[in-house]
């Protein structure tokens, strides 16, 4: 398990605050075997798999970020 995957599973929000782009696992999904994550931009909010969340974090070089409503974690 990667550090990013461990942090996502702990509720850490990854994002780019300049572009208002965020990936996180909602608190209700923490601890589930097959959790759903959220990919959020100004225009949309989309449910994605954990594998897709990790892919988007890496491809977009997202870092732990401060979400405008949730703060640093989704918990």
N, C-alpha and C positions, 0 to 999 in steps of 0.2 A: 504494500500500500504506500502511495506517495505522500509526501508532506501535504501537498495541496488537497488530496483526497481526505486525509485525516482532518484537516482544518475545515473543509466543507462539511464533513460529517459532524463537526463540533459546532457548526452554525456560523463560521466566519464568512463574511460577505466579501466577494471579490468583485472588483469593478474598475471603471475609469470614470472619475467624477467630472472630467472635462467634457466627455461625450455622453454623460448620463447613461451608462451601460453597466448593468450589474448581473451577477450570477450568484445564486445562493440556494441553500436548502431551507425551506420553511421549518419552523420549530415543530410543527405537527408531523413532519417526515423524519425527524431525527430518531435514530435507533431502528428504523424499519429495514428489513432485508432488501427491499427493492424500492428505494426512495425516489421521489420525484423532486427535481430542482426547478428553479425559476430563472429564466433569462428575461431581463427587463430593460427596456429602453424608453425614451420619451414617448414613442409611438405605440409600443406594444408590451404585452406581458405574456410570455409563452412558457408552458410546462415542458420540461425536457428531462431526459434520463440523466443519471449521474455520469455515465460515460460521455454523453454529449456535453454536459456541463464542464467536465474536465478538458475535453477537446477545445471548447470555446475559450476557456481560461488560458490555455496554452497558446492557441492560435492568435488570440487578440492581446496576449501579454498582459492580462488583467492581474492586478495586485490586490491584497487586502485593502478595502476601501470603506469609507464612511457613507452609508446609504442615507439619503435625505430624510427618510421617515423611520427606518429601523435602527440606524446607528451602525455600530461595528459588527454586531451579530444579529442573527435572526431569532435568537432565544429570548 
